[in-house]
Structures are given as C-alpha cells and as structure tokens.
C-alpha cells in the first residue's frame, strides 16, 4: 500500500500548485532545467555513499536514491533505497522522500518509510539540492534526532547499541539486485 | 521349281558383267581395252617410295586420261578406289618413318627447322600419291582422309609445339623478312614479289589440312603475339592514348597476316573482309581485354600518377565498355589499396590525397560512380577510424596544406555541401541505377570532392567543431593582427557549410578584432605593456585551462588591466590564460641586460628570482601554482642557457647577478632547447573532448545502474538523454559498454547490464 500512496499522492499536488504560481509550461521547463542540472552536479560530484537517478526517462520528477550507512556508525556497511518525488513547484517546496528499504531509525517511520528531518519540512530552502538532502540523510543515520522521534522504540534503545543493532538487522532487508 | 538353277543364275550374272565391261565393243575387244586401262591406271596410282630412285616418267598423260575414261565408263571407279586405298594403306609406313625421324630430330634440338622440313616432306608425299583428278572427287576425298588420318595419328604431341613455333615465326617473316633464312631453303621464296614470302609455307599447311586442324592454335599464337606487343608498348606508359595506336597497328600488321591463315579462299577484298570479320572482332575483343587487364593491374600507380595518366584512364574506359572486367578492376584496386594505402605506415594526408585521386579517376572511367562506390567504401571506413582525418580534411578546406598542394582543385567552384538526395523520378533525364550497383549503392550525383570527403562522416557538425578548434589554434598564433586570411577562409566555408554552422567562428573572429579595439581603449586610459586578446569563453572551443599564476610585476599588470577593463565593460570579467601569451623581456642584471622573447612561465620564473637569489624547483612551483615539473625544468633551462641562472645544487638554482666566467668555454653551452612539441595546440582537441565527454556519460551510467539495478541497453540509452550533450547512438553505446565490461566495471547477463561489485 505504501508504494501506491507514494506514487499516487504527488500528482494531486502538482495539479494544484501550478495554478498558483503561473504559466504551467514555464514552470515545468524551469523545474526540469533545475532538476537536470542537479542531476548533472550529483553525477559529477562523486560523493561516496550517496547516489540518485530518475526512475525512468519519461519522468524527471520521480527519482530513486541509494544511501550507504556512514562508516563507523551502527549503520555502516548497509544500504537503503529511497524514493524521491519532486513537486511541480520545486525548489520552492521540498521533495517528498521515503525509505523504500525498511529502516529502523528513531526519525524514520518503520512502516511507511516517512522521514522526520527538519530541512525536508519547515526548514526547507530553495538553496538545498538533492545532493545536500542525500548528505543530510546520510548524516542523520549516524546522528539521529532523538528529540522528535517517529519511531519511539528505536529512540529508546538508541543508547544500547547491541540491542539497537539486533532490531536494525531484524528489520533490514538487503537491496535485491 | 520356282528358282532357276544355280548355273543359270551364274550365267546371267556373267553375261551381264561381260556386257558391262565389254560395252558395245565387237567381240571381246572392249574387255581387252578395259584390262589394259585398269593395268595402266593401277600402275600409275601405285604409291611409290620417294626415297627409291625415281622411275623415268613413262606415263603418257593422254593415255592415262583415256584409261580413266574407260574405267569411268565401266563404272569401276569404286573398285579402283578401294584398290588404290588398300595400296596407300600398305605404303603409309614409309611416311611414318619420315615423321618419326624428323620429329626425333626436333625433339632433340627444339629447332623449328625440322618441323618445317617435316611439313615440306609430308607435302611431297602427299603430292606424290595424289590420285588423278579425272578419277573424281570421291577418290580425292578418300585419299585426303586416309592420308591425314594417318599423319595425325602418327604425329607426336611435340608437333603442336613445333607448329606453334613455326607459326610464330611467320609474324616476323611477314613483316621484316629477317629471322630464319633456313625457311627459304625449305620453302623457297615465291618469284613474284607481290606474293607474301611465307605463302609456300601456308600452302603446305593448307595442303596437309594443318591450318584447319590447328585453327585455334593459330589464333592463340596470334593472340599471344598481340598480347606481347601490347605489354611491350603500353606497360607503364600512361601519358598517351594507346588503344587507337594498337588498333592502327592491328590494321596495318595483323590483318594482312591473317589473310593467309584465315582468308585463303578469298578472291576479292570484299570476300576477305567478310571472312576475317569473325576472327577480327574476336581479336579486337582480345586487344581490349589485354589492355584492360594491363591497366587494371597498374591501376593504383595510374591513380598515383593522375592527372598525367588521364589518357590511360580514357583507354581503360573504352576497353571496359567492350569487355566486362569491372568487378575485376574493383577487386584489384581494393586489394592494392588495402596493401599499399590503408595501413598504419601511410599518412592520413596521403590517404586522403589518393582517395581524392581515386574519386577523380574512377569518375572518369565510370561516370555513374558504381565502381567508385565499391572501391571507396573500405577507404572511407578506414579513414573514419583514423583520429586525424577530420583535421586533415579541415586543414585542406582552408588551404592549410603545408606542402602547398591542397586536396581541393583551385579551379573547382566553391559550392554548398550536397546532401544525398532522394531519387527524383519526375526528372525526365532519370536513369535507373547501373546494373552492377549493389543494393546499398547510393546514387551520388557527381558532387564536388569536399562534399564527398565530408560525407565520410555522418554529420557535418563534427567538421564544424573541428573547424572551430583549428581556427582557434590559428587565431591564437597570429600576432601581427592580420586576420584577412582567416576571414577569407571563413567566407569560403560559409558557402560550403552554411551561415548558421559558422556563426561561432564568426564570433571568434570578431573577438580578435574586438580585442584590439578594447585594448586600444584601455591603453588610451592607462598605457601598459600588456596587450591581451579577449575571447568569449562560450564561443571558443575548450582551451587548456591554465593552472599557473603570474607573480610579481606581471600580476600587478594583470590587475591594473583587469580594473580598467571592468570600468570599460562593467558586466564582464577577465579570466587570464597566461600560458597562451608571449613575453618580451629585458632582464636587468648588475653587469648586463638580457633581452629575450620567452614564454610566460619562463618570465614568471625570472620574475621570482628578482625577489630572491636562490630557488629550488619545488619552491618555484609552489609560487606559480600547479605546473608540470617537466615544463618547469624546461623553462629554467632556457635561463640556464642564457646564462641568467646557474644550477648550484641538485634542483637548486641561483641568479647570476654578475656574469660568471664561462668555465666550460662559450661553446659548451647546452644547445638551445628544441622547440617543444606541446607548443602547438593549446586547444583541447576533439579527441580529448570526446574522452572527457565519455567520462561524464560513464558517471550517468554508473548513477543509473547504482539506483535502478540492472538495465537493458535500450533503457540505458533512453536514460542517457538526461546527460547533457549526449549524442551517441545505441551502437556506439554498446561499444562503450563492452569496453567498460572489459575493464571489469560492469557485467552483462541476458542483455541486462549491472555494475560489477
């Protein structure tokens, strides 16, 4: 069901927003241009452990990302797939990001994959990019914000790494090739 | 009893026979005269041995004829013929002896003389035994048959060889009457000077049926003679038309010769003409074939010699119209090209030149261009694989040939590039494709050479890009501000490639002139020794990005200039590319002043020495930025040679404020450094650009395979549209992926590609 909601929800948004911002084609083309250049930057940056790419060549608004757990943290050596969806008024609104691979983490909803990260909500700014979001997510893995947990259980046992690791591995599913 | 008794039948037969032989003569006088005639004829016809002493000829021809008359009247000719033939057969062994003996001599010596003797001897035998004409044709035929059958059955196979030699001899006899004088002792020259001297020989051949039996052999001797003549007179001579000369020669020398072997029975010239027609046209075909073969084998060199070999090509064209050797020509030329042209040892320039010659030559031989299409294909493919082909073509486009001979004919009018056009069937002059055109043959209307060259590549964009690179190189080397030549070139190229394609070049050229104007303006505000060329970054091909900074005074100069420039053009900013400049420098030292034209790096180094006397290479490099160490050493060596610096320790240099006495003597200075190879293109070549581009595309492929798992080639191709400037087709992508697989970056299974982990 998660899958369906994520793919169905955004189009309703896109249909609402452009009316408020003005000429549809202008906006679409400028967003496309922005996304293309972000993709180019991301491809050329070669930051280790983070990567993303459009899901298909027909739609530049729907991306798949890959995040590797930062080395030296409890998440080290593991990989997660995330789904990134850009709204039609991007970058004035943040992209919607969810974990496709279940991620046992204080700030991630284990069922829906929803993420609680300030820059993806109220702290969003147009100067952020896919790359900065991915980097933030990567660092979030190692340094959770236990003050506003989406997964209270995880937040509770964060201080006990052995228990946490057990829970993490219980939920983790390796990415199928 | 129905049948008469036997004796009665015998009696009837007897009386009939008697009446028949006796004719209506009284008594038995008829019978007696017949018996007399029979004896006489038989004696006359008896085959005699030529070697036995000749009997006095006691035959009275009149009585012989009378006797023949009687035999004919008695209808006994057939009986006589059988009788005669039996006698001939019995005596044939005499001939066999002669044949065996003479042929043995020939085989031992290989001298055609013996064959001639044999022919003469055989005619003697033949004439000696020939039956009387009055005895009728049937007897003559039977005799001929028996005689010839026997002779042919006895003649050894070596006779053909001898006969061939004998016939070959007649060519020279018929023409210059030199050669074997012995022939005339065997076959005396005819008394009548208007008769050909070899006529007796040919008569003997005819008599013995040899010319008929060895008809094809005589023809082949003739062919060989003609072939030898053609090869002798035409091989390697391409500057004059040969076909007509040969045809004249045929008419003057070969046709008269042919009269005897092939038109013997001709009574009039008309007769002879019609008799020679068949053999003559076959011979003409043979001439064309021989010449075509010869020229085909020489074709590569003929093309090399073009345009001096134009006449040879015209001959070839005429010959090819008569004999179908086109595929042979194509094969030969392709083979020659492969062996002599399309190998790593040949210069691209030379290959192009030869290709252009091939185009011109084959157009002449075959205007529709089928031959050219077939021959050109491998050349074009090979040229496509050469990295510097485009550069060579472009260089020749702008007439940059160092040797001076441009591929383009100066007289050829400049015209726009021609695109391949679909066939226009409404054209009243439309012609179907030639019959030997392949399925992928494209009707190329005779277009100009440059169009053909440009069409080696699929798009002319490649050329335009390379043109820009070339133009950039040339513009940057011009120091006297004279851009007329470049302007002219660009105007020419505009005609070929169209205005739009050359817009960028226009901008580049305008940059140069604008720079001068800007410079004049800045100089007017604040006079300075710095004269930069200001180029628009977006319109120029990628220049090798500079990495070093100019120190000291130079830096100040640059800053001052930049400030003035910004005042002049507030919306623009200068980005210095110091390595492209030159510096005219006076180095003032304590005891002397050294003047030199140096590269900016050299100038930068000497500038640094003005602040401190001793530097190590590493220190110098740290000051100017990231410069290649070899380049730095080269720059230092310039000053070493000028005696400004001195190496005091390993990698450590000291400024010589006072000139040092040259300890080694002035002659031992290092030779002036050879001009460095890397001086030429400061512009990134197309090839490097492509490699860089491929790097970008690879990042994209890596990105998509990381996130999307395994993908098919088509999906990768589709996804790559996100990569800016991606213009490869799926085949090129396949090649690229295959290369990545070999490097172990990706794996493929069932057509799906994935990253190798």
Interface residues (C-beta under 8 A of the other chain):
Chain A: X36 X39 X40 X42 X43 X44 X46 X51 X52 X53 X54 X55 X56 X57 X60 X63 X64 X65 X66 X81 X176 X177
Chain B: X696 X699 X700 X702 X703 X704 X706 X707 X708 X709 X710 X715 X718 X719 X721 X722 X723 X724 X754
